[in-house]
Amino acid sequence: MASSLLVFVLADEKMFLSILVLILCVTVVGAQMIGPTPAMDKYYSEYDTCGRGNFSDFRLQWLEHTPTMCLMWSNWPSTYIKAKEYCKRRGTRLGVFNTWDKMRILQRRNGLIYIGLDDLKTEGQFIWHNGEQLKSPNINDFFHKNEPSNSKGIEDCVVLKGSYLSDVPCNMIFLFVCELELGS
């Protein structure tokens, strides 16, 4: 009786393992076929790197099933100029979030984050680090209410603050994000 019970338990264990393997295979194959979804993209951005060596700490960010940006989020604060120099030394730039879709990536982050946008050359003319001018039917669409304010005439650098942008003095210390252009 004990031996037949043991055979039954072993048979059930093998069946259980077979079913478990089948479920895992279907899940993995299904995920590969559909690619990451917006709900899944945080998992892909955690694990998909943008390269080896100098860029192994950059993570691929997805929007609408499309790899969109390779980003490195600092875990230390810096001034704008030092953050810009750090990204440049890495062969990258401060992040360019010139569409609302790209801005959604930032909305997952807490706190103030320097991005690649400033009006250092000409007051009121905000230029992204890819050379594009900030364009919108209304520039205030991107900025918080009453921003950009250029308070005391020294706010030339831009941070993400919640879901919108804010101009701040460049010598303030915040976290930052570097972007490796796809195809670089």
Z-matrix of the N, CA and C atoms (Angstrom, degrees):
N
C 1 1.452
C 2 1.526 1 110.46
N 3 1.339 2 116.49 1 -44.98
C 4 1.458 3 120.26 2 -179.38
C 5 1.517 4 110.81 3 -63.39
N 6 1.350 5 117.53 4 -38.56
C 7 1.466 6 119.59 5 -179.08
C 8 1.530 7 110.84 6 -68.83
N 9 1.320 8 118.73 7 -38.69
C 10 1.464 9 119.93 8 178.20
C 11 1.529 10 110.74 9 -69.05
N 12 1.317 11 117.86 10 -33.22
C 13 1.463 12 121.47 11 176.22
C 14 1.525 13 110.14 12 -66.97
N 15 1.346 14 116.58 13 -40.48
C 16 1.454 15 121.33 14 178.44
C 17 1.529 16 110.48 15 -63.26
N 18 1.331 17 118.01 16 -42.99
C 19 1.461 18 122.16 17 177.84
C 20 1.521 19 109.98 18 -62.14
N 21 1.323 20 117.64 19 -42.62
C 22 1.460 21 122.03 20 178.91
C 23 1.533 22 110.49 21 -61.81
N 24 1.347 23 117.56 22 -44.47
C 25 1.470 24 121.51 23 179.57
C 26 1.519 25 109.75 24 -63.98
N 27 1.354 26 118.05 25 -44.46
C 28 1.458 27 121.04 26 178.91
C 29 1.520 28 111.20 27 -63.03
N 30 1.310 29 117.33 28 -40.73
C 31 1.464 30 120.71 29 178.53
C 32 1.523 31 109.84 30 -62.80
N 33 1.326 32 117.58 31 -43.79
C 34 1.459 33 120.73 32 178.25
C 35 1.523 34 111.46 33 -64.94
N 36 1.331 35 117.16 34 -37.52
C 37 1.460 36 120.49 35 179.37
C 38 1.529 37 110.09 36 -65.13
N 39 1.343 38 116.88 37 -43.04
C 40 1.465 39 120.27 38 177.57
C 41 1.519 40 110.64 39 -63.32
N 42 1.331 41 116.81 40 -40.79
C 43 1.456 42 120.49 41 179.07
C 44 1.532 43 109.52 42 -64.43
N 45 1.319 44 116.50 43 -44.10
C 46 1.459 45 121.07 44 178.83
C 47 1.527 46 110.38 45 -59.04
N 48 1.337 47 116.55 46 -47.09
C 49 1.463 48 120.38 47 179.62
C 50 1.523 49 111.29 48 -63.71
N 51 1.312 50 117.70 49 -39.01
C 52 1.468 51 121.10 50 178.32
C 53 1.519 52 110.97 51 -63.05
N 54 1.314 53 116.09 52 -44.06
C 55 1.472 54 120.36 53 178.81
C 56 1.522 55 110.14 54 -64.86
N 57 1.324 56 117.04 55 -42.09
C 58 1.464 57 121.36 56 179.41
C 59 1.528 58 110.80 57 -61.37
N 60 1.320 59 117.58 58 -45.07
C 61 1.464 60 121.66 59 177.88
C 62 1.527 61 110.19 60 -61.89
N 63 1.313 62 118.18 61 -42.68
C 64 1.457 63 122.39 62 178.84
C 65 1.530 64 110.83 63 -61.04
N 66 1.320 65 116.79 64 -45.54
C 67 1.472 66 120.86 65 179.23
C 68 1.519 67 110.14 66 -61.29
N 69 1.317 68 117.49 67 -44.83
C 70 1.462 69 120.64 68 179.69
C 71 1.520 70 111.65 69 -62.92
N 72 1.329 71 117.17 70 -42.21
C 73 1.468 72 120.50 71 179.24
C 74 1.521 73 111.14 72 -62.92
N 75 1.310 74 117.62 73 -45.14
C 76 1.462 75 121.49 74 179.43
C 77 1.523 76 110.09 75 -62.53
N 78 1.321 77 117.26 76 -41.39
C 79 1.464 78 121.28 77 179.89
C 80 1.519 79 111.01 78 -63.52
N 81 1.322 80 117.80 79 -47.43
C 82 1.460 81 121.47 80 -179.10
C 83 1.517 82 111.12 81 -65.56
N 84 1.321 83 118.13 82 -47.15
C 85 1.463 84 121.37 83 179.61
C 86 1.521 85 110.02 84 -62.84
N 87 1.318 86 117.55 85 -42.82
C 88 1.465 87 120.84 86 178.78
C 89 1.511 88 111.74 87 -61.77
N 90 1.317 89 117.45 88 -42.60
C 91 1.467 90 120.89 89 179.48
C 92 1.519 91 110.65 90 -65.38
N 93 1.336 92 117.92 91 -37.26
C 94 1.454 93 120.43 92 179.07
C 95 1.521 94 110.74 93 -68.98
N 96 1.313 95 117.42 94 -33.79
C 97 1.460 96 120.52 95 -178.35
C 98 1.520 97 111.43 96 -71.56
N 99 1.316 98 117.72 97 -40.55
C 100 1.462 99 119.06 98 -176.65
C 101 1.514 100 112.73 99 -89.41
N 102 1.344 101 118.09 100 -18.33
C 103 1.457 102 120.56 101 -177.42
C 104 1.509 103 109.59 102 73.35
N 105 1.314 104 116.31 103 179.91
C 106 1.450 105 119.07 104 -177.98
C 107 1.518 106 111.28 105 -73.26
N 108 1.289 107 115.77 106 142.10
C 109 1.457 108 121.26 107 174.92
C 110 1.517 109 107.52 108 -101.23
N 111 1.333 110 119.27 109 165.41
C 112 1.457 111 119.27 110 177.76
C 113 1.523 112 112.63 111 -53.12
N 114 1.324 113 117.54 112 -34.19
C 115 1.464 114 119.46 113 179.00
C 116 1.521 115 111.20 114 -72.19
N 117 1.337 116 116.92 115 -26.63
C 118 1.457 117 121.12 116 -178.42
C 119 1.516 118 112.48 117 -91.83
N 120 1.328 119 119.23 118 -15.22
C 121 1.454 120 119.48 119 -168.01
C 122 1.511 121 113.07 120 -61.39
N 123 1.329 122 118.25 121 -26.98
C 124 1.461 123 117.64 122 178.33
C 125 1.524 124 110.43 123 -65.18
N 126 1.321 125 117.35 124 -31.07
C 127 1.458 126 119.28 125 177.53
C 128 1.524 127 110.69 126 -71.58
N 129 1.310 128 116.50 127 -40.63
C 130 1.456 129 118.91 128 178.46
C 131 1.518 130 110.38 129 -66.25
N 132 1.317 131 117.83 130 -40.96
C 133 1.456 132 119.33 131 -178.56
C 134 1.523 133 111.11 132 -68.59
N 135 1.323 134 117.78 133 -21.58
C 136 1.456 135 120.04 134 176.02
C 137 1.521 136 111.22 135 -75.53
N 138 1.322 137 118.00 136 -32.24
C 139 1.454 138 120.02 137 -170.26
C 140 1.521 139 114.99 138 -113.22
N 141 1.312 140 119.04 139 -24.69
C 142 1.452 141 120.70 140 -178.69
C 143 1.517 142 109.26 141 -84.63
N 144 1.323 143 116.71 142 115.06
C 145 1.453 144 119.43 143 178.87
C 146 1.518 145 109.13 144 -89.69
N 147 1.303 146 115.74 145 163.89
C 148 1.458 147 121.64 146 -177.89
C 149 1.518 148 111.43 147 -99.80
N 150 1.265 149 117.72 148 13.34
C 151 1.459 150 120.12 149 179.88
C 152 1.506 151 110.99 150 151.20
N 153 1.298 152 113.95 151 -174.85
C 154 1.452 153 120.12 152 179.96
C 155 1.524 154 109.05 153 -112.55
N 156 1.299 155 115.16 154 175.38
C 157 1.458 156 119.81 155 175.20
C 158 1.508 157 111.92 156 65.50
N 159 1.318 158 115.67 157 -120.99
C 160 1.459 159 121.86 158 -174.37
C 161 1.523 160 113.26 159 -61.37
N 162 1.338 161 118.42 160 -21.91
C 163 1.458 162 120.88 161 -175.14
C 164 1.521 163 113.33 162 -112.81
N 165 1.319 164 118.16 163 15.08
C 166 1.467 165 120.05 164 -176.74
C 167 1.526 166 112.51 165 -66.74
N 168 1.337 167 118.00 166 -18.80
C 169 1.462 168 119.85 167 178.01
C 170 1.529 169 112.51 168 -92.55
N 171 1.321 170 117.85 169 3.53
C 172 1.460 171 121.66 170 175.49
C 173 1.520 172 108.38 171 -88.15
N 174 1.318 173 117.36 172 143.03
C 175 1.460 174 122.36 173 -178.28
C 176 1.523 175 109.77 174 -118.85
N 177 1.324 176 114.43 175 138.83
C 178 1.457 177 121.11 176 179.47
C 179 1.521 178 109.21 177 -75.08
N 180 1.318 179 116.56 178 130.70
C 181 1.462 180 122.79 179 178.86
C 182 1.526 181 108.06 180 -108.48
N 183 1.310 182 116.29 181 135.17
C 184 1.465 183 122.42 182 -176.85
C 185 1.520 184 110.16 183 -111.63
N 186 1.331 185 115.39 184 142.76
C 187 1.464 186 121.98 185 169.58
C 188 1.518 187 107.64 186 -135.71
N 189 1.313 188 115.43 187 129.10
C 190 1.470 189 120.55 188 176.73
C 191 1.531 190 111.46 189 48.85
N 192 1.324 191 117.17 190 49.89
C 193 1.465 192 124.19 191 175.84
C 194 1.525 193 113.55 192 69.19
N 195 1.312 194 118.93 193 11.40
C 196 1.455 195 121.70 194 -176.75
C 197 1.519 196 110.00 195 -121.32
N 198 1.345 197 117.38 196 128.67
C 199 1.463 198 117.63 197 174.01
C 200 1.522 199 108.12 198 -63.27
N 201 1.307 200 117.12 199 125.50
C 202 1.452 201 121.75 200 -168.99
C 203 1.521 202 113.62 201 -111.49
N 204 1.310 203 116.81 202 -46.83
C 205 1.460 204 120.64 203 -174.39
C 206 1.521 205 109.74 204 -147.25
N 207 1.324 206 116.04 205 153.37
C 208 1.461 207 121.92 206 170.27
C 209 1.523 208 106.70 207 -110.99
N 210 1.316 209 116.06 208 117.27
C 211 1.464 210 120.39 209 -172.75
C 212 1.517 211 111.99 210 -123.67
N 213 1.327 212 115.33 211 147.18
C 214 1.449 213 122.67 212 172.15
C 215 1.531 214 106.31 213 -122.47
N 216 1.329 215 115.62 214 114.92
C 217 1.461 216 121.07 215 -178.81
C 218 1.518 217 108.21 216 -90.30
N 219 1.321 218 117.59 217 123.64
C 220 1.467 219 119.57 218 178.23
C 221 1.522 220 108.91 219 -69.45
N 222 1.311 221 115.18 220 149.27
C 223 1.466 222 119.08 221 172.38
C 224 1.520 223 109.30 222 -114.91
N 225 1.324 224 115.99 223 18.62
C 226 1.456 225 122.68 224 175.15
C 227 1.528 226 107.93 225 -136.73
N 228 1.312 227 117.42 226 145.57
C 229 1.466 228 120.88 227 -179.43
C 230 1.529 229 111.73 228 -81.96
N 231 1.317 230 115.10 229 157.55
C 232 1.456 231 121.49 230 -178.38
C 233 1.524 232 109.30 231 -156.26
N 234 1.335 233 115.90 232 163.53
C 235 1.460 234 119.17 233 169.26
C 236 1.526 235 107.50 234 -75.53
N 237 1.313 236 116.23 235 166.32
C 238 1.465 237 120.80 236 -179.19
C 239 1.528 238 111.21 237 -61.70
N 240 1.328 239 116.55 238 -47.67
C 241 1.465 240 120.65 239 -176.52
C 242 1.524 241 110.79 240 -63.15
N 243 1.334 242 117.42 241 -43.65
C 244 1.469 243 120.09 242 178.85
C 245 1.527 244 111.26 243 -67.07
N 246 1.324 245 117.36 244 -36.86
C 247 1.469 246 120.78 245 176.92
C 248 1.529 247 109.88 246 -64.21
N 249 1.323 248 116.24 247 -44.40
C 250 1.469 249 121.35 248 178.61
C 251 1.530 250 110.34 249 -60.57
N 252 1.338 251 116.63 250 -44.41
C 253 1.468 252 121.14 251 178.95
C 254 1.526 253 111.09 252 -64.63
N 255 1.338 254 117.25 253 -40.37
C 256 1.461 255 120.98 254 179.11
C 257 1.530 256 110.16 255 -59.98
N 258 1.327 257 116.06 256 -48.94
C 259 1.467 258 119.75 257 179.79
C 260 1.527 259 110.41 258 -60.78
N 261 1.321 260 117.03 259 -42.77
C 262 1.467 261 121.00 260 -178.78
C 263 1.529 262 110.84 261 -62.77
N 264 1.340 263 117.78 262 -42.28
C 265 1.471 264 120.84 263 177.31
C 266 1.522 265 111.59 264 -59.97
N 267 1.321 266 116.54 265 -29.73
C 268 1.472 267 121.34 266 179.21
C 269 1.532 268 111.72 267 -82.56
N 270 1.333 269 117.47 268 -2.53
C 271 1.461 270 120.40 269 -177.42
C 272 1.514 271 111.94 270 80.36
N 273 1.335 272 116.45 271 24.11
C 274 1.465 273 122.16 272 -178.27
C 275 1.522 274 108.65 273 -128.62
N 276 1.302 275 116.36 274 -164.77
C 277 1.466 276 122.11 275 177.96
C 278 1.519 277 108.07 276 -144.48
N 279 1.328 278 115.52 277 163.95
C 280 1.465 279 118.05 278 170.41
C 281 1.525 280 107.30 279 -60.79
N 282 1.321 281 117.07 280 145.61
C 283 1.458 282 122.64 281 -172.76
C 284 1.518 283 114.47 282 -58.72
N 285 1.324 284 115.18 283 134.99
C 286 1.466 285 122.82 284 176.95
C 287 1.527 286 107.42 285 -103.45
N 288 1.317 287 115.99 286 112.62
C 289 1.470 288 122.72 287 -178.05
C 290 1.526 289 107.99 288 -117.24
N 291 1.331 290 115.18 289 66.87
C 292 1.460 291 121.37 290 -170.12
C 293 1.522 292 114.63 291 -90.80
N 294 1.325 293 117.27 292 11.51
C 295 1.466 294 120.31 293 172.78
C 296 1.527 295 108.14 294 -134.82
N 297 1.321 296 115.75 295 159.10
C 298 1.469 297 119.10 296 177.97
C 299 1.521 298 110.77 297 -63.89
N 300 1.347 299 117.08 298 -34.41
C 301 1.463 300 119.37 299 178.04
C 302 1.523 301 111.08 300 -61.47
N 303 1.324 302 116.54 301 -44.67
C 304 1.465 303 119.25 302 178.37
C 305 1.528 304 111.23 303 -66.97
N 306 1.314 305 116.73 304 -34.02
C 307 1.472 306 120.22 305 178.16
C 308 1.528 307 110.48 306 -62.12
N 309 1.333 308 117.52 307 -28.90
C 310 1.472 309 120.32 308 178.98
C 311 1.523 310 111.23 309 -59.67
N 312 1.332 311 117.02 310 -33.36
C 313 1.463 312 120.37 311 177.78
C 314 1.523 313 109.68 312 -59.30
N 315 1.311 314 116.57 313 -41.79
C 316 1.466 315 121.24 314 -178.56
C 317 1.517 316 112.78 315 -70.09
N 318 1.319 317 117.11 316 -28.51
C 319 1.458 318 120.07 317 -175.02
C 320 1.515 319 112.40 318 -63.46
N 321 1.332 320 117.69 319 -16.35
C 322 1.464 321 120.93 320 178.34
C 323 1.523 322 111.82 321 -78.86
N 324 1.316 323 116.82 322 -13.73
C 325 1.462 324 121.37 323 -176.04
C 326 1.519 325 110.77 324 -94.03
N 327 1.316 326 115.13 325 146.23
C 328 1.465 327 120.68 326 177.82
C 329 1.521 328 109.91 327 -98.63
N 330 1.301 329 116.00 328 155.21
C 331 1.459 330 120.84 329 175.76
C 332 1.514 331 112.47 330 86.08
N 333 1.317 332 114.73 331 -176.48
C 334 1.456 333 122.05 332 179.30
C 335 1.521 334 108.72 333 -92.93
N 336 1.329 335 116.58 334 134.16
C 337 1.461 336 121.62 335 -175.25
C 338 1.527 337 108.86 336 -132.88
N 339 1.339 338 115.53 337 124.92
C 340 1.462 339 119.26 338 173.99
C 341 1.524 340 109.80 339 -67.02
N 342 1.337 341 115.03 340 136.24
C 343 1.461 342 121.68 341 174.40
C 344 1.526 343 107.93 342 -125.26
N 345 1.316 344 116.76 343 172.06
C 346 1.460 345 121.73 344 -175.69
C 347 1.513 346 113.94 345 -82.92
N 348 1.318 347 116.54 346 65.83
C 349 1.464 348 122.30 347 179.01
C 350 1.516 349 108.09 348 -146.80
N 351 1.337 350 116.80 349 131.39
C 352 1.467 351 119.84 350 177.85
C 353 1.526 352 109.61 351 -157.33
N 354 1.332 353 114.69 352 168.28
C 355 1.466 354 120.61 353 173.00
C 356 1.530 355 109.14 354 -124.20
N 357 1.338 356 115.78 355 41.95
C 358 1.462 357 121.82 356 -178.31
C 359 1.526 358 112.44 357 -64.84
N 360 1.332 359 118.30 358 -35.90
C 361 1.469 360 120.72 359 -177.02
C 362 1.521 361 112.00 360 -76.88
N 363 1.331 362 116.58 361 -47.75
C 364 1.467 363 121.46 362 -178.14
C 365 1.517 364 108.41 363 -136.12
N 366 1.311 365 116.55 364 120.53
C 367 1.464 366 121.24 365 -178.28
C 368 1.529 367 110.55 366 -56.99
N 369 1.338 368 115.14 367 128.91
C 370 1.456 369 121.35 368 177.72
C 371 1.518 370 114.34 369 87.67
N 372 1.340 371 118.23 370 -10.32
C 373 1.464 372 121.71 371 177.80
C 374 1.532 373 107.45 372 -106.42
N 375 1.328 374 115.22 373 97.36
C 376 1.463 375 120.84 374 -175.75
C 377 1.524 376 109.82 375 -84.22
N 378 1.339 377 114.88 376 126.29
C 379 1.464 378 121.93 377 -177.48
C 380 1.527 379 108.99 378 -118.66
N 381 1.347 380 115.29 379 129.46
C 382 1.457 381 120.79 380 174.56
C 383 1.520 382 109.20 381 -73.92
N 384 1.311 383 117.29 382 159.02
C 385 1.461 384 121.25 383 -179.28
C 386 1.523 385 113.48 384 -70.79
N 387 1.308 386 118.55 385 -3.71
C 388 1.469 387 120.79 386 171.97
C 389 1.531 388 110.43 387 -95.28
N 390 1.338 389 117.11 388 5.77
C 391 1.459 390 122.26 389 176.91
C 392 1.515 391 115.07 390 93.91
N 393 1.329 392 118.15 391 -9.61
C 394 1.471 393 121.38 392 -179.88
C 395 1.528 394 110.49 393 -77.69
N 396 1.321 395 114.99 394 144.75
C 397 1.457 396 119.88 395 173.19
C 398 1.525 397 108.45 396 -83.21
N 399 1.329 398 116.48 397 142.47
C 400 1.463 399 120.52 398 175.96
C 401 1.515 400 107.67 399 -61.21
N 402 1.335 401 115.32 400 119.93
C 403 1.460 402 120.35 401 -176.65
C 404 1.512 403 109.35 402 -119.95
N 405 1.265 404 114.83 403 138.97
C 406 1.451 405 122.38 404 175.26
C 407 1.515 406 106.11 405 -168.64
N 408 1.320 407 117.62 406 148.94
C 409 1.464 408 117.26 407 173.40
C 410 1.528 409 109.80 408 -53.11
N 411 1.313 410 115.27 409 -32.03
C 412 1.459 411 120.86 410 177.82
C 413 1.525 412 106.76 411 -139.72
N 414 1.329 413 116.92 412 111.78
C 415 1.469 414 120.66 413 -177.37
C 416 1.523 415 111.29 414 -54.57
N 417 1.314 416 116.41 415 -28.12
C 418 1.464 417 120.02 416 -179.11
C 419 1.524 418 112.95 417 -70.14
N 420 1.348 419 117.54 418 -10.17
C 421 1.463 420 119.67 419 174.46
C 422 1.521 421 111.14 420 -59.77
N 423 1.326 422 117.29 421 -32.93
C 424 1.457 423 121.71 422 -177.25
C 425 1.526 424 113.06 423 -87.82
N 426 1.316 425 116.81 424 -24.75
C 427 1.462 426 120.97 425 -173.79
C 428 1.524 427 112.19 426 -98.92
N 429 1.330 428 114.96 427 155.19
C 430 1.461 429 121.10 428 172.08
C 431 1.522 430 109.41 429 -57.42
N 432 1.314 431 115.20 430 161.76
C 433 1.462 432 120.42 431 175.43
C 434 1.529 433 108.19 432 -57.50
N 435 1.306 434 116.94 433 138.88
C 436 1.466 435 124.52 434 -178.58
C 437 1.527 436 113.02 435 66.78
N 438 1.312 437 117.24 436 18.79
C 439 1.466 438 122.35 437 175.61
C 440 1.528 439 107.58 438 -124.30
N 441 1.306 440 120.07 439 154.34
C 442 1.454 441 126.69 440 -6.75
C 443 1.522 442 110.60 441 -69.69
N 444 1.316 443 114.87 442 141.90
C 445 1.464 444 119.02 443 -174.56
C 446 1.524 445 113.23 444 -108.51
N 447 1.328 446 117.91 445 -21.96
C 448 1.458 447 122.26 446 -175.49
C 449 1.523 448 110.84 447 46.87
N 450 1.310 449 116.11 448 44.94
C 451 1.459 450 122.15 449 -178.45
C 452 1.527 451 111.16 450 -52.85
N 453 1.300 452 115.86 451 129.82
C 454 1.473 453 123.98 452 -179.97
C 455 1.531 454 112.17 453 60.09
N 456 1.329 455 117.15 454 15.93
C 457 1.457 456 121.16 455 176.87
C 458 1.518 457 115.07 456 70.81
N 459 1.337 458 117.54 457 17.46
C 460 1.468 459 119.54 458 -175.67
C 461 1.528 460 113.51 459 -124.90
N 462 1.316 461 118.46 460 10.68
C 463 1.468 462 120.47 461 -177.80
C 464 1.525 463 109.88 462 -99.00
N 465 1.329 464 115.58 463 93.32
C 466 1.462 465 121.22 464 -176.34
C 467 1.523 466 113.95 465 -115.07
N 468 1.323 467 117.80 466 -6.96
C 469 1.460 468 121.23 467 -177.85
C 470 1.522 469 109.16 468 -112.76
N 471 1.334 470 115.88 469 158.44
C 472 1.466 471 119.78 470 -170.97
C 473 1.525 472 110.84 471 -121.57
N 474 1.331 473 114.23 472 137.85
C 475 1.464 474 122.07 473 173.82
C 476 1.519 475 108.55 474 -122.50
N 477 1.325 476 114.16 475 155.34
C 478 1.454 477 119.08 476 168.58
C 479 1.517 478 106.47 477 -84.65
N 480 1.313 479 115.64 478 131.55
C 481 1.463 480 122.48 479 -179.87
C 482 1.523 481 105.91 480 -130.74
N 483 1.333 482 116.49 481 98.31
C 484 1.461 483 119.87 482 -174.18
C 485 1.512 484 109.72 483 72.20
N 486 1.316 485 116.95 484 -122.41
C 487 1.465 486 121.12 485 179.77
C 488 1.518 487 112.65 486 -101.01
N 489 1.316 488 117.09 487 2.44
C 490 1.458 489 120.39 488 -175.39
C 491 1.517 490 111.05 489 -131.67
N 492 1.330 491 115.06 490 173.27
C 493 1.450 492 121.98 491 -177.86
C 494 1.516 493 111.08 492 -98.39
N 495 1.322 494 114.65 493 156.68
C 496 1.459 495 121.55 494 177.07
C 497 1.522 496 108.03 495 -145.63
N 498 1.334 497 117.22 496 138.70
C 499 1.461 498 118.84 497 175.15
C 500 1.524 499 109.20 498 -88.35
N 501 1.328 500 114.82 499 141.90
C 502 1.468 501 122.22 500 -175.73
C 503 1.527 502 108.75 501 -140.60
N 504 1.338 503 117.29 502 162.69
C 505 1.468 504 119.27 503 172.52
C 506 1.534 505 109.98 504 -63.99
N 507 1.314 506 116.66 505 139.76
C 508 1.467 507 121.60 506 -175.68
C 509 1.522 508 113.32 507 -69.12
N 510 1.337 509 117.57 508 -16.31
C 511 1.465 510 119.58 509 -179.14
C 512 1.526 511 112.90 510 -89.27
N 513 1.315 512 117.34 511 0.10
C 514 1.465 513 119.93 512 175.60
C 515 1.526 514 108.50 513 -73.55
N 516 1.322 515 116.13 514 156.98
C 517 1.460 516 121.37 515 -175.34
C 518 1.524 517 109.99 516 -109.28
N 519 1.353 518 115.01 517 121.10
C 520 1.461 519 122.25 518 178.78
C 521 1.528 520 109.08 519 -141.59
N 522 1.323 521 115.92 520 167.51
C 523 1.453 522 120.80 521 169.52
C 524 1.527 523 107.85 522 -67.51
N 525 1.326 524 117.39 523 167.44
C 526 1.464 525 120.60 524 -179.84
C 527 1.519 526 109.45 525 -149.51
N 528 1.315 527 115.35 526 170.43
C 529 1.468 528 121.02 527 179.52
C 530 1.528 529 109.04 528 -134.17
N 531 1.343 530 115.99 529 128.22
C 532 1.465 531 122.01 530 174.76
C 533 1.524 532 108.50 531 -97.44
N 534 1.327 533 115.73 532 146.98
C 535 1.467 534 121.48 533 179.69
C 536 1.522 535 110.30 534 -122.17
N 537 1.306 536 115.87 535 129.12
C 538 1.457 537 122.57 536 170.73
C 539 1.518 538 105.91 537 -97.91
N 540 1.328 539 116.96 538 117.97
C 541 1.462 540 119.41 539 -179.03
C 542 1.520 541 109.70 540 -62.57
N 543 1.328 542 116.97 541 135.49
C 544 1.460 543 120.53 542 175.96
C 545 1.523 544 108.20 543 -63.49
N 546 1.308 545 115.95 544 137.09
C 547 1.455 546 120.56 545 -177.59
C 548 1.514 547 112.56 546 91.12
N 549 1.354 548 117.53 547 -1.76
C 550 1.472 549 120.24 548 178.85
C 551 1.504 550 110.40 549 -75.79
